[in-house]
Amino acid sequence: MIAKNSDQISRDYARGLLDKLTAARDAAMGRKKGASRLSSAGRDVSSDKRALELAQDALATSVFDSDRKLATKMRVAADQIKEALEAITKDKDRDGWADALGVLQGVIPDLERIQRELGAKSLQ
């Protein structure tokens, strides 16, 4: 019973992290240079930036003790998003939104995999 509760907690945690990363990915997609007007319609720059900040914080503080490789990847992604946020804030020539999008697209599939595995494990 304890293992099932632990798996459920981990799955819920992964789902919450995935929600934050997906919101940040959507924000970055709408803000990157060359994005269509449709993808940025109705979006607010400060809200989109906040979504990236929340994703960066969630990645930096993520806990995946059972998968050290994933935990390391999350920390590296947090550092990369921090750099992207600095590029966005300082308005450099670099497209920080595109940088953040690339990082998020590299991490999200791993979280989706973990969430699926935990879901399958809980059904057993």
C-alpha positions in Angstrom: 0.0 0.0 0.0 2.8 2.4 0.8 4.5 1.9 -2.6 1.2 2.6 -4.4 0.7 5.8 -2.5 4.3 6.8 -3.3 3.8 6.1 -7.0 0.6 8.1 -7.0 2.3 11.0 -5.3 5.1 10.8 -7.9 2.7 10.7 -10.7 0.7 13.7 -9.4 4.0 15.6 -9.0 5.1 14.7 -12.5 1.7 15.9 -13.8 2.0 19.2 -12.0 5.5 19.8 -13.3 4.3 18.8 -16.8 1.5 21.3 -16.6 3.9 24.1 -15.8 6.3 23.1 -18.5 3.5 22.9 -21.1 2.3 26.4 -20.2 5.8 27.7 -20.5 6.3 25.9 -23.9 3.0 27.5 -25.2 4.2 30.9 -24.0 7.6 30.5 -25.7 6.0 29.3 -28.9 3.8 32.4 -29.1 6.7 34.8 -28.3 9.7 33.5 -30.3 10.8 35.5 -33.2 8.9 34.7 -36.4 5.9 33.3 -34.5 2.6 33.8 -36.2 0.3 36.5 -34.9 -2.3 33.8 -34.2 0.0 32.0 -31.8 0.5 35.2 -29.8 -3.0 36.6 -30.0 -4.4 37.3 -26.6 -1.2 36.6 -24.8 0.4 38.9 -22.3 4.2 39.3 -22.2 4.4 39.5 -18.4 2.2 36.4 -18.0 4.3 34.5 -20.5 7.5 35.5 -18.8 6.0 34.4 -15.5 5.1 31.0 -17.0 8.8 30.6 -17.9 9.9 31.7 -14.5 7.6 29.1 -12.8 8.9 26.4 -15.2 12.5 27.3 -14.4 11.8 27.2 -10.7 9.9 23.9 -10.9 12.8 22.3 -12.9 15.4 23.6 -10.5 13.6 22.2 -7.5 12.3 19.0 -9.1 12.8 15.7 -7.2 13.3 12.5 -9.1 15.4 10.4 -6.7 14.6 7.2 -8.6 16.0 8.5 -11.9 19.3 10.4 -11.4 19.8 10.9 -15.1 16.4 12.7 -15.4 17.1 14.7 -12.2 20.4 15.9 -13.8 18.7 16.7 -17.1 16.0 18.8 -15.2 18.7 20.8 -13.4 20.6 21.5 -16.6 17.3 22.6 -18.3 16.6 24.9 -15.3 20.0 26.6 -15.9 19.3 26.9 -19.6 15.9 28.5 -19.1 17.5 30.9 -16.6 19.9 32.0 -19.4 17.0 32.3 -21.8 15.1 34.5 -19.3 18.2 36.7 -19.0 18.3 37.1 -22.8 14.6 38.0 -22.8 15.0 40.5 -20.0 18.1 42.2 -21.4 16.7 42.3 -24.9 19.8 40.9 -26.5 20.1 39.9 -30.1 19.6 36.3 -29.0 16.0 35.0 -29.1 15.6 33.9 -25.5 12.0 32.7 -26.2 13.3 30.3 -28.9 16.1 29.1 -26.6 13.5 28.3 -23.9 11.3 26.6 -26.4 14.1 24.3 -27.4 14.9 23.4 -23.8 11.3 22.7 -23.0 10.7 20.5 -26.0 13.7 18.5 -24.9 12.5 17.9 -21.4 8.7 17.5 -21.8 8.8 14.1 -23.6 10.9 12.7 -20.7 8.3 13.8 -18.2 5.5 12.4 -20.3 7.3 9.1 -20.3 7.7 9.1 -16.6 4.1 10.0 -16.0 3.0 7.1 -18.4 5.2 4.6 -16.6 3.9 5.6 -13.2 0.4 5.4 -14.5 0.9 1.9 -15.8 2.6 0.9 -12.6 -0.3 2.0 -10.5 -2.7 -0.1 -12.6 -0.8 -3.3 -11.8 
